[in-house]
Amino acid sequence: MSGSAITHTSRASSLTQRRRLINRALAQALPAPGAYPPVIHEAMRYSVLGDGKRIRPMLTLAACEAVGGALEDALPAACAVELIHAYSLVHDDLPAMDDDDVRRGRPSCHKRFGEAIGILTGDALLTLGFHLLTRPRRRPAVWLRIARELSHAAGTFGMIGGQVADVQASPTPGAEPIEYILTHKTGALIRAAVTIGGVAGGATKAALGRLTRYGGRVGLVFQLVDDLLDRDGVALVWGVSETRRRAEALTAQAKQAVSPFGARAEPLCALADVLLSREL
């Protein structure tokens, strides 16, 4: 087996192990399915514990590791990010939003449990995400800062603001509205996932700046590749070849931003490659 093949296999194995760690932590954090009232807790577990890639929480763990922190230091934050992401998907699928009947190959939450429970499930996942950030007893100032970062990224100056712009956009929006949607609807939470991992790991101001630059770029790559796969969004405005070129350039910039971390940046670099190639 060639050296590059060994590296690829090792990367995939490491990411798979991290996904399993996150899945176990999420299963423990969610209420038991039989807890009263059972329908909401079953719907929460249904919406979170499906076949998710766990990109955002893996970015959180990788950022923590890059600055010398232990994975366990960032696990509550990683779970919170994924719960907030899951809430956004549940609400995006609702009839008033994207009106999607299927999510990851099975009925979306509102199709499985009804629209009212779908709305409440999203509410419950968002609430639980922030509740997780109140559990750690050590370093309260760190967890307060993480909560602030996440709430800002999920709010009207981040993910929700981007969603509003998307809802109000014309069928063929220009470059400026699309770029705002890219950096807010999807990119804000991905950037925050990286930043809070660094905060949990005790990053210096300089290190946190590097992580934030990395997060901003991979957040854009995530949506650019989505648009390339769907042949919509920026792929229609910029064209396929230009969109691909920008995604590749942003990936290179992201990896360069974290290169001073040396070998500890390998998980972040691996995830940047995954987001570009969608091999995970």
SVG drawing of the C-alpha trace seen along z (x, -y; Angstrom):
<svg xmlns="http://www.w3.org/2000/svg" viewBox="-49 -43 54 45">
<polyline fill="none" stroke="black" stroke-width="0.4" points="0.0,0.0 1.4,-3.4 2.1,-6.1 -0.8,-8.3 -3.2,-5.4 -2.1,-4.7 -2.6,-8.4 -6.0,-8.4 -7.0,-5.2 -5.6,-6.6 -7.5,-9.8 -10.8,-8.0 -10.3,-5.8 -9.6,-8.7 -12.7,-10.6 -14.9,-7.5 -13.7,-7.1 -14.5,-10.7 -18.0,-10.3 -18.6,-7.4 -17.5,-9.3 -19.9,-12.1 -22.7,-9.7 -22.3,-8.1 -22.2,-11.5 -25.3,-12.7 -27.2,-9.5 -26.4,-10.1 -27.3,-13.8 -30.7,-13.3 -33.7,-12.4 -34.6,-8.7 -37.3,-8.0 -39.8,-6.8 -39.6,-9.8 -42.9,-11.7 -44.2,-13.0 -42.6,-10.3 -43.5,-11.6 -41.2,-14.7 -38.3,-12.7 -38.7,-10.1 -38.8,-12.8 -35.7,-14.5 -33.7,-11.2 -35.1,-10.4 -34.0,-13.8 -30.5,-13.7 -29.4,-10.0 -29.9,-9.3 -27.2,-9.0 -25.5,-12.4 -22.0,-13.1 -21.2,-15.1 -19.0,-17.6 -19.6,-20.5 -18.9,-18.6 -15.9,-17.0 -14.6,-20.5 -15.1,-21.5 -13.1,-18.6 -10.4,-19.1 -10.0,-22.7 -9.7,-21.9 -7.0,-19.4 -5.1,-21.8 -4.5,-24.1 -3.4,-21.4 -6.7,-20.7 -8.2,-17.2 -11.1,-16.0 -13.2,-15.6 -12.7,-19.4 -14.8,-20.2 -17.3,-17.4 -20.2,-19.3 -19.7,-22.1 -19.5,-19.7 -22.8,-18.1 -24.4,-21.5 -23.3,-22.5 -24.9,-19.3 -28.1,-19.8 -28.4,-23.4 -27.7,-22.2 -30.3,-19.4 -32.9,-21.9 -32.2,-24.1 -32.7,-21.1 -36.0,-20.1 -37.3,-23.6 -35.9,-24.0 -38.0,-20.9 -41.3,-22.4 -43.9,-23.3 -43.5,-27.0 -39.8,-26.8 -38.2,-24.3 -41.2,-21.9 -39.1,-18.7 -40.7,-15.4 -37.4,-13.4 -34.3,-14.0 -31.3,-11.6 -33.3,-8.9 -36.2,-8.8 -39.3,-10.9 -38.4,-14.3 -39.5,-15.0 -42.7,-16.7 -43.8,-14.0 -43.0,-11.3 -44.5,-13.0 -46.8,-15.8 -46.1,-19.5 -46.8,-20.6 -44.4,-18.1 -41.9,-19.0 -41.9,-22.7 -41.6,-21.7 -38.8,-19.2 -36.7,-22.0 -37.5,-24.2 -36.5,-21.4 -33.2,-20.6 -32.1,-24.3 -33.0,-24.5 -31.1,-21.3 -28.1,-22.5 -27.6,-25.5 -28.5,-23.5 -25.5,-21.3 -23.3,-24.3 -24.4,-24.9 -23.4,-21.5 -19.6,-21.8 -18.6,-22.9 -15.0,-23.9 -14.0,-27.1 -17.4,-28.9 -16.0,-31.9 -15.0,-29.6 -18.4,-28.1 -20.1,-31.5 -17.9,-32.6 -18.8,-29.5 -22.5,-30.1 -22.2,-33.6 -20.3,-32.5 -22.9,-29.9 -25.9,-32.1 -24.5,-34.9 -23.8,-32.4 -27.3,-30.9 -29.2,-34.2 -30.3,-36.9 -26.7,-38.0 -25.8,-34.5 -27.8,-31.4 -31.3,-32.8 -30.3,-36.0 -29.0,-34.0 -32.2,-31.9 -34.3,-35.1 -32.3,-36.4 -32.7,-33.1 -36.5,-33.1 -36.8,-36.6 -34.3,-36.1 -35.6,-36.3 -35.5,-33.1 -32.3,-34.4 -30.6,-36.6 -27.5,-38.5 -24.0,-37.9 -24.3,-40.1 -27.4,-38.4 -26.0,-35.0 -22.7,-35.8 -24.6,-37.0 -26.6,-33.8 -23.5,-31.7 -21.6,-33.3 -24.6,-33.4 -27.1,-30.6 -24.5,-27.9 -21.1,-29.4 -21.8,-31.2 -22.5,-28.0 -19.5,-26.1 -17.2,-29.0 -18.5,-29.1 -18.1,-25.3 -14.4,-25.8 -14.0,-28.9 -15.7,-27.3 -13.4,-24.3 -10.5,-26.6 -12.0,-28.4 -12.6,-25.0 -9.0,-24.0 -7.6,-27.2 -6.5,-28.9 -4.5,-32.1 -5.8,-35.1 -3.5,-34.5 -4.4,-30.8 -8.1,-31.7 -7.7,-34.1 -6.2,-31.3 -9.0,-29.0 -11.6,-31.6 -10.0,-32.2 -10.0,-28.5 -13.7,-28.2 -14.8,-31.0 -13.2,-29.5 -14.4,-25.9 -17.9,-27.2 -18.0,-28.8 -16.5,-25.7 -19.3,-23.6 -22.0,-25.6 -20.1,-26.1 -19.8,-22.3 -23.5,-21.9 -24.4,-24.3 -22.1,-22.5 -23.8,-19.2 -27.2,-20.7 -26.3,-23.0 -28.0,-26.0 -27.1,-29.0 -23.6,-30.4 -23.0,-27.7 -25.6,-29.4 -24.3,-32.9 -20.5,-32.2 -20.6,-29.1 -19.5,-25.6 -15.8,-26.0 -15.4,-29.3 -17.3,-28.0 -15.0,-25.0 -11.9,-27.1 -13.0,-29.3 -13.8,-26.2 -10.3,-24.8 -8.7,-28.2 -10.6,-28.6 -9.6,-25.1 -6.0,-25.8 -6.3,-29.1 -8.0,-27.3 -5.2,-24.7 -2.6,-27.4 -4.3,-29.3 -3.8,-26.4 -0.4,-25.2 1.5,-26.8 -0.2,-24.2 1.9,-21.5 0.9,-17.9 -2.0,-18.9 -3.7,-20.5 -4.0,-17.2 -7.6,-16.5 -8.6,-20.1 -6.8,-19.6 -8.5,-16.2 -11.9,-17.7 -11.1,-20.6 -10.4,-18.0 -13.5,-16.1 -15.7,-19.2 -14.2,-19.8 -14.4,-16.3 -17.4,-15.1 -15.8,-11.7 -17.0,-11.3"/>
</svg>
